[in-house]
Amino acid sequence: MPFSRTRTGCFTCREDGYKCDEQKPFCGRCTRLSKTCKGYGVRLKWQTPQSTPKSKASKSKRQQRNRSNDKTITAPLAPLAPLTPLTPTTPSMPFSESQSPIIKLDPSCIVPNDVSPINRYLLNHWSTTLSTMVSMVSAPKNPFLIHLTPMISHSTALRSVLCSIAASHLAILRHEDSLQTLATRYRLVGVSSLRRTIQTDNPELSLATILMLQVSDRLFTMDSGVDHLSGAKAIINQGDLVVRNSSSASFLLSLCSYHDILASVSRGKSPVFEFDGKFPMEGMESMNELTSVLQLVGQISRMRDQENDDLDARGREIEEILNALDKSDDAIGDVGHTVQAYKHAAFIYLYRVWHNQGAPHPRALKHAKSCLDHLSIVPVTSSLVSAQVWPLWTAGCESIDSDQRKFVRDRVEAMYEARHLPSLRRIEQDIEEVWKIKDEQRNLIGVDNVDCIKVILRNRQREADLT
């Protein structure tokens, strides 16, 4: 029986000339034939003012030109394809079209075959460089690659956000403002796609996209004004991710917990979630000790909402737990030293929230020194350094010894030279700001009751970048 043509089927069936059953998120025909289902809805195209058609004739010519270059310009899985190296506004690329075969993604990074060369270039930078900077685990066990890589081919939103992060980083490495403009455009496409698909996509895809927007904000854009963690909470509650027994869900929930707890420190508020350490950091069982300390950090943040009697009782309880975690400072390997650094930073944070007590109190100075000593043993090239910003910040802000402060300055500088992440430059500036204010108060009244988090919130009008 003949059927009337519609405009609501998936793009794959429409291009093949077959009727689509319009199942979501992937249609039945594409699933049966193992085809890449290109989805539904509107194809996004970036258009510069100069390309706006002025007449029907020019519009007709432009449509013919687009049809002849359909694979490279209007690929539905690459919304930013119009910004290919063929356009004058695109940043210079380290290759020409004739050289494009040399662009090879890391074997673990699987993307659709029809994405544009610039998309492949950016995703390659993500998989080979940036993913190693945001993870505490080196390849081949890097969970960002293990869990996000299979999602790239199924989510335009996630793919666009990863391209945006890569473009932002390359803009710094290559000193090209045009790459930052490209990063902004990719981000807009990612957010737009997320809004369209958030109700129909697998909740893991949506959560992964939201969390990578959170990572992007922390590393590159400071404060976008968007509360990604509240959005993540809505996805988790609606998608029943907590009860899912999958490694990817565990990884995403642990990543959400990590950012939520450290955001609670930088905001001076309670965490949004309370996972109780069920999901180890980055979904790795080897990170259980670090997860236990981080969980206590979240509990310390919750103390800010408690009354005096409850506050004192909870403070004593957490102090006992921290003491029981490890009665010695002996540590083995980068993980062991990072765990110890977190433990001493947690002590500093506890006494600040509990008693508003910091340097020059002997306890604060003792834990600051121990924390920095453990951090100094971990080489700056270690993957664990990606998790050391918070303890470095916490101990660094309480340091009054000139040698310790020199170590903090040198360490942050070395971390930046190894990673070139703008958040590290902001951390460096924030610590210097805290030192200046704390020194002035000690010189004036002999004591220090300056909360470093509140200093940044008040003076910088933003949170400290602790992740």
Salt bridges, closest charged atoms under 4 A:
GLU15 OE1 - LYS38 NZ 3.21
GLU15 OE2 - ARG43 NH2 2.52
ASP16 OD2 - ARG29 NH2 3.25
ASP16 OD2 - LYS35 NZ 3.43
ASP114 OD2 - LYS38 NZ 3.47
GLU176 OE2 - ARG174 NH2 3.21
GLU204 OE2 - ARG244 NH1 3.46
ASP217 OD1 - ARG187 NH2 2.74
ASP217 OD2 - HIS228 NE2 2.88
ASP227 OD1 - ARG267 NH2 3.61
GLU274 OE1 - ARG302 NH2 3.88
ASP312 OD2 - ARG316 NE 3.24
GLU317 OE1 - ARG314 NH1 2.78
GLU319 OE2 - ARG363 NH1 3.89
ASP329 OD1 - LYS343 NZ 3.81
ASP329 OD1 - HIS344 NE2 3.16
ASP373 OD2 - LYS369 NZ 2.84
GLU398 OE2 - ARG352 NH2 3.07
GLU398 OE1 - LYS438 NZ 3.43
ASP410 OD2 - LYS406 NZ 2.70
GLU413 OE1 - ARG425 NH1 2.81
GLU428 OE1 - ARG425 NH1 3.20
ASP430 OD1 - ARG460 NE 3.23
ASP430 OD1 - ARG462 NH2 2.93
GLU432 OE2 - ARG409 NE 2.54
GLU433 OE1 - ARG460 NH2 3.81
ASP439 OD2 - ARG405 NH1 2.82
ASP439 OD1 - ARG442 NH2 2.41
ASP448 OD2 - LYS438 NZ 2.54
ASP448 OD2 - ARG442 NH1 3.79
ASP451 OD2 - ARG304 NH2 4.00
GLU463 OE1 - ARG218 NH2 2.51
GLU463 OE2 - ARG267 NE 2.97
ASP465 OD2 - ARG426 NE 2.57
